[in-house]
Amino acid sequence: MLPTHQSCQPPCVPTTATDGQKETCTNTEAIGPRSKSSKTLWSVDLGGNRSIYSISILFKDYAGWVMRQRGRLAGFSLYISNTHKKEDGRICYKDTFSLPFLEFKTVCIGYGRYVIYYNERLDGVTYPDGYQFQTYTQLCEVEVKGCAKAGVYGSHCSIPCPDNCQEDRCNIVNGSCPGCIPGWTGEMCKEKCPWGWHGVACKAKCAGHCRGNLTCNHVTGQCEDGCTNGWIGRLCDELYNLQRVKEAFMDLAVFITVAVIV
C-alpha cells in the first residue's frame, strides 16, 4: 500500500477509506438530479509521483441490500493524475453497463501522484438497468499498489528502469519507457535516433551539412567534426556569407579605431 492523504466532494471523512478498517467508510450526502450535487469525487494523494499497478475498492455493504449498493457504485471511474484534478490525468478504469461487485479490483498501470474516484448521476441521462437514481460515495477501503521508489519496476520494485527512460520512469510490469530522453528511441530507449535525426522523440532533422557527409549528434544535433564548406553555426545550418563576414570585420575595425582615438 502506497502512502496516502485523502479528500472528497461532497464533504465527508475521507481518511476512513484508507485507515485499514473495513468497518469504517466514507459517506457523502446523496448525489443525483434531486440533490445539491450531481457529481462526487474522492482523491488520494500518494505524496509524490508513483508507479501504480492496481487499485482495489471495498464499497459499503448492507446485509440484504447488495444489489442496491452495487447500483450505487455503478458507473464510477478511476483516474491517475499529477494534480488533484481528474481532467489533468488519464482514465484507467470506467465502469459501464454491468453492476460492479462491492469488492472491486482492477489492474491500473500508470504513473502519477493522485488516484481519483469519480461518479455522477446527471439530470436528463438514462442510466442502465440496476443503476440507483441517487448514489453516495461509501468507500470503506481503497488500496493502491505499486512502487513507492522512483526508477524501478517489477513485482518487488527491484529492477532499475532502462537508463534512457524519460524522467527515470518506466512501465511497472515490463520496464518499457513511456518516453525517451533526447537522442534515444525504442520501447526500452536503447536505440540511438536514426541517421539524420536527433532530439526529443528523434523528431528533429539534422541540417545535413556536417563535414564528411556525416550525420549530426543524435542528442544535440551538432556536427562533431565541424561543418562542410560554406556552412557555419552550432548546427551547421547557417549559410556562410563572405560579404557579411567582411562587413562585420569592418564594423569591428571601425569600433576599435574609434576606441583608440578616444
URCOR-V457211 format. One line per field, one symbol per residue. psi: psi as a letter, one per 20 degrees, with the letter a starting at -180 (. if undefined). burial: I if it has 9 or more other C-alpha atoms within 8 Angstrom, else O. A space follows every 10 residues. Layout:
psi=???
burial=???
This chain:
psi=pqqqprrqpr qanhiiikjj oiipqqnrrq qrhjrhqiqq ppqpojjrpq oqgqpqpoqp pppikghghh hhhqjrqpqp qirjphhibq pipopdhqpq qhoqpqpmpa prhppppqrq nqpipoqrph pphqrqomoh ppppqbphpq jrarhjlipq qqhjppklqr pigijqpirq rpiqrrhjli pqqrpjqrap jkippqhjkq qjkrrrpigh jqohjrqrpi qarhjljppp ogghggghgg gggggggghg g.
burial=OIOIIIIIII OIIIIIIIOO IOOOIIIIOI IIIOOOIIII IIIIIIOOII IIIIIIIIII OOOOOIOIII IIIIIIIIII IIIIOIOOII IIIIIOOOII OIOIOOOIII IIIIIIIIII IIOOOOOOOO IIOIIIIIII IIIIIIIOOI IIIIOOIOOO IIOIIIOIII IIOOIIIIOI IIIIIOOIII OIIOOIIIII IIOIOIIIII IOOOIIIIII IIIOOOIIOO IIOOIIIOOO OOOOOOOOOO OOOOOOOOOO OO
